[in-house]
């Protein structure tokens, strides 16, 4: 049944600079969606998640490769932009020495490759000027992107990053949770009289200037896990649920009124939590998925790490897979990492692609 479904052709370019492993988790689930939806390259072939992107190409023997826009002339960037239907900026955080040695990946280490480049921005600007589809998500403008290039990206997108990112942790006791970065604990201790006496779950906020604040569940927040809340109109248009648990990294943005908020993030702060957010200069609610019209195209930004999901690619060429996985993956089960993908990201990206294909015909 999957094979007899009609296919579509789109020129899609994905930029992902955060590829420390062969799994390519930062963009693999997007390519799963492209194949399952039978979106092909203009040459008729399906997109391959391990070949059809710009960014870092890790090799087991250490002979890593990079495919980028670094040496593209303005004319070549214009030519590329003129054929693109979709530019997807998946992640620019990059890869670091700790990704390839025995040092913990949760510690700071020297950058090998990463950050937005001037040519990346030129291409994005040209794609937007051409009214093609442009999608970007966390971390497209944070470290190690320079402040000047980030400022250009913000001006291009017409929003501002507050400098804060946040993530839910189900356990803050480092003896019980090995995923807590050492730098997070050490920096917090330096800022708070050497104390890190947390137990249980909490929402951790990290500022680009190094400041760290913790909102404890039951004391500062009442949502044990942050929820992505979608408007009624968005639920109907994108086939997404009213609320979905989202326990991963997200950015806190300040957006222009030209954007429509498809979904927002709610940590449900108590009075003390609201006071902490106010003291940090942060709003009560955080935009999660936003969109604005751009002529024949649209501009989307996902404040969360949406495409980062361990989806088995072998299941793509089977009819009905999303429906089955949506049923068996409870949207409220935050311990199941793929539940967010099947309940929220896949129907969202499917609707975005379907709508764009109709508009360009």
For each residue, the residues with C-beta under 8 A, 3 or more apart:
1: 4 5 319 320
2: 5 36 38 317 318 319
3: 317
4: 1
5: 1 2 38 319
6: 38
7: 38 39 40
8: 37 38 39 40 357
9: 39 40 41 42 44
10: 39 40 41 42 85 86 353 356 357
11: 41 42 83 84 85 86
12: 34 39 41 47 52 84 85 86 88
13: 53 54 80 84 86 87 88
14: 27 30 31 52 53 54 55 88 90
15: 53 54 55 87 88 89 90 92 120
16: 19 24 26 27 53 54 55 56 90 91
17: 55 56 91 92 93 94 95 113 114 115
18: 26 55 56 90 91 92 93 94 95 114 139
19: 16 24 26 27 55 56 57 58 95
20: 56 58 95 96 99 100 105
21: 24 25 58 99
22: 50 58 60
23: 28 310
24: 16 19 21 27 28 49 50 53
25: 21 28 29 308 309 310
26: 16 18 19 90 91 305 307 308
27: 14 16 19 24 30 31 49 53 88 90 91 307
28: 23 24 25 31 32 49 307 309 310 311 313
29: 25 32 33 307 308 309 311 341 345 346
30: 14 27 33 34 49 88 90 307 349
31: 14 27 28 34 35 47 48 49 52 313
32: 28 29 35 36 49 311 313 315 316
33: 29 30 36 37 346 349 350 353
34: 12 30 31 37 39 46 47 353
35: 31 32 38 39 46 47 313 316 317
36: 2 32 33 316 317 321 322
37: 8 33 34 350 353 354
38: 2 5 6 7 8 35 46
39: 7 8 9 10 12 34 35 46 47 353
40: 7 8 9 10 43 44 45 46 47
41: 9 10 11 12 44 45 46 47 52
42: 9 10 11 83
43: 40
44: 9 40 41
45: 40 41 48
46: 34 35 38 39 40 41
47: 12 31 34 35 39 40 41 52
48: 31 45 51 52
49: 24 27 28 30 31 32 52 53 313
50: 22 24
51: 48
52: 12 14 31 41 47 48 49
53: 13 14 15 16 24 27 49 67 90
54: 13 14 15 16 67 68 69
55: 14 15 16 17 18 19 66 67 68
56: 16 17 18 19 20 64 65 66 94 95 112 113 114
57: 19 64 65 66 67
58: 19 20 21 22 64 95 100
59: 62 63 64 65
60: 22
61:
62: 59 100
63: 59
64: 56 57 58 59 95 112
65: 56 57 59
66: 55 56 57 70 113
67: 53 54 55 57
68: 54 55 117 119
69: 54 72 77 117 119 120 122 123
70: 66 117 119
71:
72: 69 76 77 80 119
73: 76 77
74: 77 78 122
75: 78 79
76: 72 73 79 80
77: 69 72 73 74 80 81 119 122 123 126
78: 74 75 81 82 126
79: 75 76 82 83
80: 13 72 76 77 83 84 123
81: 77 78 84 87 123 126 127 129 130 132
82: 78 79 126 130
83: 11 42 79 80
84: 11 12 13 80 81 87 127 130 132
85: 10 11 12 132 133 356 360
86: 10 11 12 13 132 133 134 135 353 356
87: 13 15 81 84 123 124 127 132 133 134 135
88: 12 13 14 15 27 30 135 136
89: 15 92 120 124 134 135 136 137 140
90: 14 15 16 18 26 27 30 53 137 307
91: 16 17 18 26 27 137 138 139 140 305 307 308
92: 15 17 18 89 114 115 116 120 139 140 141 145
93: 17 18 114 139 142 143 144
94: 17 18 56 111 112 113 114 115 144
95: 17 18 19 20 56 58 64 99 100 111 112 113 114
96: 20 99 109 110 111 112 114
97: 100 101 103 109 110 112
98: 101 103 104 105 107 108 109
99: 20 21 95 96 105 109 112
100: 20 58 62 95 97 112
101: 97 98
102:
103: 97 98 107 109
104: 98 107 182
105: 20 98 99
106: 179 180 181 182 183
107: 98 103 104 181 182 183
108: 98 183
109: 96 97 98 99 103
110: 96 97
111: 94 95 96 114 115 144
112: 56 64 94 95 96 97 99 100
113: 17 56 66 94 95
114: 17 18 56 92 93 94 95 96 111 144
115: 17 92 94 111 143 144 145 146 149
116: 92 120 121 140 141 145 146 149 150 153
117: 68 69 70 120 121 149
118: 121 122 149
119: 68 69 70 72 77 122 123
120: 15 69 89 92 116 117 123 124
121: 116 117 118 124 125 149 152 153 156
122: 69 74 77 118 119 125 126
123: 69 77 80 81 87 119 120 126 127
124: 87 89 120 121 127 128 134 136 153 156
125: 121 122 128 129 156
126: 77 78 81 82 122 123 129 130
127: 81 84 87 123 124 130 132 134
128: 124 125 131 132 134 156 294 297 299
129: 81 125 126
130: 81 82 84 126 127 297
131: 128 294 295 296 297
132: 81 84 85 86 87 127 128 297
133: 85 86 87 297 298 300 352 356
134: 86 87 89 124 127 128 294 297 298 299 300
135: 86 87 88 89 299 300 301 302 352
136: 88 89 124 140 157 300 301 302
137: 89 90 91 140 301 302 303 304 305 306 307
138: 91 142 165 249 250 251 302 303 304 305 306
139: 18 91 92 93 142 143 165 249 251 305
140: 89 91 92 116 136 137 153 301
141: 92 116 145 149 150 153 154 161
142: 93 138 139 145 150 161 165 208 251
143: 93 115 139 208
144: 93 94 111 114 115
145: 92 115 116 141 142 149 150 153
146: 115 116 149 150
147: 150 151
148: 151 152
149: 115 116 117 118 121 141 145 146 152 153
150: 116 141 142 145 146 147 153 154 161
151: 147 148 154 155
152: 121 148 149 155 156
153: 116 121 124 140 141 145 149 150 156 157
154: 141 150 151 157 158 159 160 161
155: 151 152 158
156: 121 124 125 128 152 153
157: 136 153 154 299 301
158: 154 155 255 256 258 259 292
159: 154 253 254 255 256 259 290 301
160: 154 253 254
161: 141 142 150 154 251 252 253 254
162: 251 252 253 254 281 282
163: 207 208 209
164: 205 206 207 208 251 252 280 282
165: 138 139 142 205 206 249 250 251 252
166: 203 204 205 206 226 249 250 252 267 286
167: 203 204 206 247 248 249 250
168: 201 202 203 204 225 226 246 247 248 334
169: 172 177 179 180 201 202 203 204
170: 177 201 247 334 335
171: 176 177 199 200 201
172: 169 177 180 196 198 199 200 201 202 204 214
173: 176 177 198 199 200
174: 177 178 180 185 196
175:
176: 171 173
177: 169 170 171 172 173 174 180
178: 174
179: 106 169
180: 106 169 172 174 177 184 185
181: 106 107 184 185
182: 104 106 107 185 186
183: 106 107 108 186 187
184: 180 181 187 188 204 206 212
185: 174 180 181 182 188 189 196
186: 182 183 189 190
187: 183 184 190 191 210 212
188: 184 185 191 192 196 212 214
189: 185 186 192 193 194 195 196
190: 186 187 194
191: 187 188 211 212
192: 188 189 195 196
193: 189
194: 189 190
195: 189 192
196: 172 174 185 188 189 192
197:
198: 172 173 202 214 216
199: 171 172 173
200: 171 172 173 216 217 218
201: 168 169 170 171 172 216 217 224 225
202: 168 169 172 198 214 215 216 217 220 221
203: 166 167 168 169 214 215 217 220 221 226 267
204: 166 167 168 169 172 184 212 213 214 215
205: 164 165 166 212 213 214 215 252 280 282
206: 164 165 166 167 184 211 212
207: 163 164 210 211 212 280
208: 142 143 163 164
209: 163
210: 187 207
211: 191 206 207
212: 184 187 188 191 204 205 206 207
213: 204 205 276 280
214: 172 188 198 202 203 204 205 220
215: 202 203 204 205 219 220 221 267 269 273 276 277
216: 198 200 201 202 219 220 221
217: 200 201 202 203 220 221 222 223 224
218: 200 221 222
219: 215 216 270 272 273
220: 202 203 214 215 216 217 269 270 272 273 276
221: 202 203 215 216 217 218 267 268 269 270 273
222: 217 218 268 269 270
223: 217 226 227 266 267 268
224: 201 217
225: 168 201 245 246 247 334
226: 166 168 203 223 245 246 247 250 265 266 267
227: 223 243 244 245 246 265 266 268
228: 243 244 245 246 263 264 265 288 289 304 340 344
229: 242 243 263 264 265 266 288
230: 234 235 238 240 241 242 243 244 262 263 289
231: 234 235 261 262 263
232: 235 236 242
233: 236 237
234: 230 231 237 238 240 262 263 289
235: 230 231 232 238 239 240 241 242
236: 232 233 239
237: 233 234 351
238: 230 234 235 262 347 348 351 352
239: 235 236 347 350 351
240: 230 234 235 244 263 343 344 347 348
241: 230 235 244 331 343 344
242: 229 230 232 235
243: 227 228 229 230 331
244: 227 228 230 240 241 331 332 339 340 343 344
245: 225 226 227 228 331 332 333 334 339 340
246: 168 225 226 227 228 250 265 288 304 334 340
247: 167 168 170 225 226 334
248: 167 168 304 305 308 340
249: 138 139 165 166 167 304 305
250: 138 165 166 167 226 246 265 286 288 303 304 305
251: 138 139 142 161 162 164 165 303 304
252: 161 162 164 165 166 205 282 283 286 303
253: 159 160 161 162 286 287 290 301 303
254: 159 160 161 162 283
255: 158 159 259 261 287 290
256: 158 159 259
257:
258: 158 292
259: 158 159 255 256 287 290 291 292
260: 290 291 292
261: 231 255 264 287 288 289 290
262: 230 231 234 238 288 289 290 291 348
263: 228 229 230 231 234 240 288 289 344
264: 228 229 261 285 286 287 288
265: 226 227 228 229 246 250 285 286 287 288 303 304
266: 223 226 227 229 285 286
267: 166 203 215 221 223 226 273
268: 221 222 223 227
269: 215 220 221 222 272 273 274 276 277 284
270: 219 220 221 222 273 274
271: 274 275
272: 219 220 269 275 276
273: 215 219 220 221 267 269 270 276 277
274: 269 270 271 277 278 284
275: 271 272 278 279
276: 213 215 220 269 272 273 279 280
277: 215 269 273 274 280 282 283 284
278: 274 275 281 282
279: 275 276
280: 164 205 207 213 276 277
281: 162 278
282: 162 164 205 252 277 278 286
283: 252 254 277 286
284: 269 274 277
285: 264 265 266
286: 166 250 252 253 264 265 266 282 283 303
287: 253 255 259 261 264 265 290 303
288: 228 229 246 250 261 262 263 264 265 302 303 304
289: 228 230 234 261 262 263 300 301 302 303 348
290: 159 253 255 259 260 261 262 287 300 301 303
291: 259 260 262 298 299 300 301
292: 158 258 259 260 298 299
293: 298
294: 128 131 134 297 298 299
295: 131
296: 131 359 360
297: 128 130 131 132 133 134 294 356 359
298: 133 134 291 292 293 294 352 355 356
299: 128 134 135 157 291 292 294
300: 133 134 135 136 289 290 291 352
301: 135 136 137 140 157 159 253 289 290 291
302: 135 136 137 138 288 289 306 307
303: 137 138 250 251 252 253 265 286 287 288 289 290
304: 137 138 228 246 248 249 250 251 265 288
305: 26 91 137 138 139 248 249 250 308
306: 137 138 302 340 344 345 348
307: 26 27 28 29 30 90 91 137 302 345
308: 25 26 29 91 248 305
309: 25 28 29 337 338 340 341 345
310: 23 25 28 337 338
311: 28 29 32 315 338 341
312: 315
313: 28 31 32 35 49 316
314:
315: 32 311 312 318 321
316: 32 35 36 313 321
317: 2 3 35 36
318: 2 315 321
319: 1 2 5
320: 1 323 324
321: 36 315 316 318 324 325
322: 36 325 326 342 346 347 350
323: 320 326 327
324: 320 321 327 328
325: 321 322 328 329 338 342
326: 322 323 329 342 343 346
327: 323 324
328: 324 325
329: 325 326 333 336 338 339 342 343
330: 333 336 339
331: 241 243 244 245 339 340 343 344
332: 244 245 339
333: 245 329 330 336 339
334: 168 170 225 245 246 247 339
335: 170
336: 329 330 333 339
337: 309 310 340 341
338: 309 310 311 325 329 341 342
339: 244 245 329 330 331 332 333 334 336 342 343
340: 228 244 245 246 248 306 309 331 337 343 344 345
341: 29 309 311 337 338 344 345 346
342: 322 325 326 329 338 339 345 346
343: 240 241 244 326 329 331 339 340 347
344: 228 240 241 244 263 306 331 340 341 347 348
345: 29 306 307 309 340 341 342 348 349
346: 29 33 322 326 341 342 349 350
347: 238 239 240 322 343 344 350 351
348: 238 240 262 289 306 344 345 351 352
349: 30 33 345 346 352 353
350: 33 37 239 322 346 347 353 354
351: 237 238 239 347 348 354 355
352: 133 135 238 298 300 348 349 355 356
353: 10 33 34 37 39 86 349 350 356 357
354: 37 350 351 357 358
355: 298 351 352 358 359
356: 10 85 86 133 297 298 352 353 359 360
357: 8 10 353 354 360 361
358: 354 355 361
359: 296 297 355 356
360: 85 296 356 357
361: 357 358
